[in-house]
Amino acid sequence: MSKSGRLTTHVLDTALGRPAQALEIDLYRLEGDARHLVCTVRTNSDGRVDGPLMEGAGFTTGTYELVFHAGDYLRSTGVTLPNPAFLELIPLRFGIADAGSHYHVPLLLSPYGYSTYRGS
């Protein structure tokens, strides 16, 4: 049985200790200097998107970038941010080397920092 790869993400607000709901995320495929928008999604009440960002035949090897709209999300929680905000957009550039694997790219977010890792 062949395994179908997919890309998923979720966002946790570590300052508030809860999932980051309604955070906008853009996914781009990078080809040389070109950046192609694959999709734009928003996180649900669990800080996840409702399905994989890519899967099946649309999930191919290459270089990708997730752009998390952190500033808009943080302002929506009532946090007072400086102008300009320390974190407005968070781009995460990563490679997909195996189109048969699950790539999970979570974001742990606060107004002044973030971290990420390849999850499972």
Long-range contacts (C-beta under 8 A, 24 or more apart in sequence): 2-100, 3-100, 3-101, 4-55, 4-56, 4-59, 4-100, 5-55, 5-59, 5-96, 5-98, 5-99, 5-100, 5-101, 5-102, 5-103, 6-52, 6-53, 6-54, 6-55, 6-56, 6-59, 6-102, 6-103, 7-52, 7-53, 7-54, 7-55, 7-59, 7-64, 7-96, 7-103, 7-104, 7-105, 8-48, 8-49, 8-52, 8-53, 8-102, 8-103, 8-104, 8-105, 9-48, 9-49, 9-53, 9-66, 9-104, 9-105, 9-106, 9-107, 10-43, 10-46, 10-47, 10-48, 10-49, 10-104, 10-106, 10-107, 11-43, 11-47, 11-68, 11-73, 11-106, 11-107, 11-108, 11-109, 12-47, 12-106, 12-107, 12-108, 12-109, 13-47, 13-73, 13-77, 13-109, 13-110, 14-108, 14-109, 14-110, 15-79, 15-109, 15-110, 15-111, 16-77, 18-47, 19-43, 19-45, 19-46, 19-47, 19-48, 20-47, 20-73, 20-107, 20-109, 21-45, 21-47, 22-73, 22-76, 23-47, 23-68, 23-69, 23-70, 23-72, 23-73, 23-109, 24-68, 24-69, 24-72, 24-73, 25-49, 25-53, 25-66, 25-67, 25-68, 25-69, 26-66, 26-67, 26-69, 27-53, 27-54, 27-64, 27-65, 27-66, 27-67, 28-64, 28-65, 28-66, 28-67, 29-62, 29-63, 29-64, 30-62, 30-63, 30-64, 30-65, 30-93, 31-62, 35-65, 38-64, 59-96, 59-99, 60-96, 60-99, 61-95, 61-96, 61-97, 61-98, 61-99, 62-95, 62-96, 63-93, 63-94, 63-95, 63-96, 64-93, 64-94, 64-95, 64-96, 65-91, 65-92, 65-93, 65-94, 66-91, 66-92, 66-94, 66-105, 66-107, 67-91, 67-92, 68-92, 68-107, 68-109, 68-114, 70-109, 70-114, 73-109, 74-109, 74-111, 79-111, 81-111, 85-111, 86-111, 86-112, 87-111, 87-112, 87-113, 87-114, 90-114, 92-116, 94-118
